[in-house]
Amino acid sequence: MSAAEPTDPVALPADAGLRITSTDVLTSGRNRRVRVVRLEGEMDQSRRHHLERALTAALASRPALLVVDLGALAFCDSSGLNAFVHARRNAQDTGARMVLAAPTGPVRWLLEITGMHQVFDIRPDVESALAEQSRP
């Protein structure tokens, strides 16, 4: 992996309870661009449009891989899960892969009880998602 280039966080009210940041990474080996979107806080219906906007913007940059870092997401309801499903479809349409990385206990539970853990590519951490992308 090399050169991480942070982009601006999605503008949310100070009390929104959700922070979304996006970083571009150029992986070694294949020299392909990856976008990492990190979610921090809590994701619920009131924040869905912020998440959808951030994921749509991430895919608009046409990365080879979109990694959604869930390591700091304390809570996610079905609206967040729906946003992930929608983003996965959009990723497939653009030829990008989408990986969910480092889901916390509550997020992993949501993925498992809905059966979505069998639909999404889930990695234990961002590093393992990026390492796979950088293999020649």
C-alpha positions in Angstrom: 0.0 0.0 0.0 1.1 3.5 -0.6 0.0 7.1 -0.6 -3.2 7.7 1.3 -4.9 10.9 0.3 -7.6 12.0 2.7 -10.7 13.7 1.4 -13.1 15.9 3.2 -15.5 14.4 5.7 -19.2 14.5 4.8 -20.7 17.6 6.3 -22.9 16.6 9.2 -24.3 18.6 12.1 -22.0 18.6 15.1 -24.4 16.5 17.1 -25.1 14.1 14.3 -23.5 11.1 16.0 -22.0 9.9 12.8 -18.7 10.9 11.2 -17.9 9.7 7.7 -14.4 10.2 6.2 -13.1 9.0 2.9 -9.5 8.3 1.9 -8.0 7.3 -1.4 -5.2 4.7 -1.3 -3.0 3.6 -4.2 -2.1 -0.1 -3.7 1.2 -1.5 -4.7 1.4 -4.5 -7.0 -1.6 -3.8 -9.3 -1.3 0.0 -9.0 -5.1 0.3 -8.5 -6.9 2.9 -6.6 -8.9 2.1 -3.5 -11.4 4.3 -1.6 -11.7 3.7 2.1 -14.9 5.1 3.7 -14.7 5.1 7.5 -17.8 5.3 9.7 -17.6 6.4 13.3 -20.5 6.6 15.7 -24.0 5.4 15.2 -25.9 4.8 12.0 -29.7 5.1 12.0 -32.6 6.2 9.8 -32.0 9.9 10.5 -28.4 9.6 9.1 -29.1 7.3 6.1 -29.0 10.0 3.4 -25.6 11.1 4.7 -24.3 7.6 4.4 -25.8 7.1 0.9 -24.4 10.3 -0.3 -20.9 9.4 1.0 -21.0 5.9 -0.6 -22.3 7.3 -3.9 -19.5 9.9 -4.0 -16.9 7.3 -3.2 -18.1 5.1 -6.1 -18.3 8.1 -8.4 -14.5 8.4 -8.2 -14.4 4.9 -9.9 -12.1 3.0 -7.5 -11.2 -0.6 -8.2 -12.2 -1.4 -4.6 -14.4 0.3 -2.1 -13.6 -0.6 1.5 -16.2 0.4 4.1 -14.4 0.6 7.5 -16.9 -0.3 10.2 -14.3 -0.5 13.0 -15.6 2.5 14.8 -19.3 2.1 14.1 -21.0 1.4 17.4 -24.5 0.8 16.1 -26.2 0.2 12.7 -29.9 -0.3 12.0 -31.6 -1.7 8.9 -31.4 1.7 7.2 -27.6 1.5 7.2 -27.7 -2.1 6.0 -30.0 -1.0 3.2 -27.5 1.7 2.3 -24.7 -0.9 2.1 -26.8 -3.2 -0.1 -27.6 -0.3 -2.4 -23.9 0.7 -2.6 -22.9 -2.9 -3.3 -25.2 -2.9 -6.3 -23.8 0.4 -7.5 -20.3 -1.0 -7.1 -21.1 -4.0 -9.2 -22.6 -1.7 -11.9 -19.3 0.3 -12.0 -17.1 -2.8 -11.9 -15.8 -2.1 -8.4 -15.5 -4.5 -5.6 -17.0 -3.6 -2.2 -15.7 -4.9 1.1 -17.0 -4.4 4.6 -14.0 -4.3 7.0 -13.8 -4.6 10.8 -17.4 -4.8 11.7 -18.0 -4.2 15.5 -20.0 -6.7 17.5 -23.4 -5.0 17.0 -22.8 -4.5 13.3 -21.6 -8.1 12.8 -24.7 -9.3 14.7 -26.9 -7.3 12.2 -25.1 -8.8 9.3 -25.5 -12.3 10.7 -29.2 -12.2 11.7 -30.1 -10.8 8.3 -28.0 -13.3 6.4 -26.0 -10.4 4.8 -22.7 -11.9 6.1 -23.1 -14.4 3.2 -23.7 -11.6 0.7 -20.9 -9.2 1.5 -17.2 -9.7 1.4 -16.3 -9.1 5.0 -12.7 -8.7 6.2 -11.4 -8.6 9.8 -9.7 -5.3 9.2 -8.9 -2.7 6.6 -5.3 -3.9 6.2 -6.4 -7.3 5.1 -8.8 -5.9 2.5 -6.1 -3.7 1.1 -3.5 -6.5 1.2 -5.7 -8.7 -1.0 -6.1 -5.8 -3.5 -2.4 -5.2 -3.8 -1.5 -8.8 -4.8 -0.1 -9.0 -8.3 
